[in-house]
Amino acid sequence: MQIVDPHIHFWELGTDAYQWLTSTAETFIGAANRLDRRFLPPDLFEGAKDIEIVKIVHVEALRNPKSPIDETRWLQSLADEGDFPQGIVAAADLSSPDVESILEQHRAFDNVRGIRQILNRHMDPVYNYVDTDYLNDSTWCHQFQLLKKFDLSFDLQLYPKQVPDACRIIDASPDTVFVLNHTGMFVDRTLEGYRQWRDGLAALSKRDNVFVKISGLGMFDHEWTVESFRPYVLQTLDFFGVERSMFASNFPVDKLFSDYVRVWTAFDEITQGFSVDERKSLFCVNAETVYRI
C-alpha cells in the first residue's frame, strides 16, 4: 500500500515546546503523558511495516507556543537531512500583534504550506482546547486575511457547533484553502450531536475551497472497529466526494487506540468498492495537490 499521510506530529520531550507531554490532566484521549515521549521519522517508518509512506505533511504539535518558528526550523532541518516531512503546517496565533512577522518567517522555510491554530471550544473542560472564541474575535478574523498574502492554507480544527461561525470566515476568504481536521470531530455522541456533525459537514462541503481529512476517528471511538468507522467515512465522502477528501493517520495521537497499519488497513477495507483512481485520490493524490507537495 502506498500512501501520502497528511497529518503527522513529530516531537521530542526534551524540547521545551513539548513539555505539555508531561501533563497528567485527563482529556478525551486520556492524559498527555500517555503519549510517546519521542516520535520522529524512524519511529513512524518502523510502525508502518509494509506500508510505503511516499510523503507526509507535519501538522504543528505545539500548545500555547511562545516561539512557533522554532518548531518550523527543526522540522525543516529534518526534511533537509532525510526528506521528511515534505509539507509543514505551522503554528501561529492569528490574534497576535506580531502575526504578520511570524507568517513571513514561516514562509521563508521551503516546506511550509499552511497554518493551524486550534479553535476547539466546548462547555465540558474535558473537551475544551482553548479559552478564546477566536472565530468571534475581531482581531483574529481581520488578521486571518494575512494567510492569503503569504499563500498559506488553513487547517480547520473545531467542533460541529462552531461550524456556522467558521462558515463566515470561509465565505470571507474564498481564495484560502481550508482543510477540515479529523472528520469534523464528532464529539457529542448523541442523536442531536450526530445531527450537528452531519449538518456541519453538509454546510462546509458547500464551500468549494474546503477539503476534509478523514482522520482522528479513534479519538472518539477508543474501541473502534472497521464497522464502527465505516458510516462516518462514507458519510463524509458522500458530502465532500472523493475529489475533496483525503485519508490521514493523526499519529502518534491515534497510536493510543491502534497501530499504524490497522488504521490504514481500515481505510483500505472501507474503500474496496471504489475505483483505482478514486483510491489513489484518497490515499495519495489529493493530499499532494492540496498541500502542494
Secondary structure as UniProt FT lines:
FT   STRAND          2..8
FT   STRAND          11..12
FT   TURN            13..14
FT   HELIX           16..22
FT   STRAND          26..27
FT   TURN            28..29
FT   STRAND          30..31
FT   HELIX           32..34
FT   STRAND          38..39
FT   HELIX           41..48
FT   TURN            49..50
FT   STRAND          52..59
FT   HELIX           68..82
FT   STRAND          87..91
FT   TURN            94..95
FT   TURN            97..98
FT   HELIX           99..107
FT   TURN            110..111
FT   STRAND          112..116
FT   TURN            125..127
FT   HELIX           134..136
FT   HELIX           138..143
FT   TURN            144..145
FT   HELIX           146..149
FT   TURN            150..151
FT   STRAND          153..156
FT   HELIX           160..162
FT   HELIX           163..171
FT   TURN            174..175
FT   STRAND          178..180
FT   HELIX           182..184
FT   HELIX           191..205
FT   TURN            208..209
FT   STRAND          210..214
FT   HELIX           217..220
FT   TURN            222..223
FT   HELIX           226..240
FT   HELIX           242..244
FT   STRAND          245..247
FT   HELIX           253..256
FT   HELIX           260..270
FT   TURN            271..273
FT   HELIX           276..280
FT   HELIX           281..285
FT   HELIX           286..290
FT   TURN            291..292
//
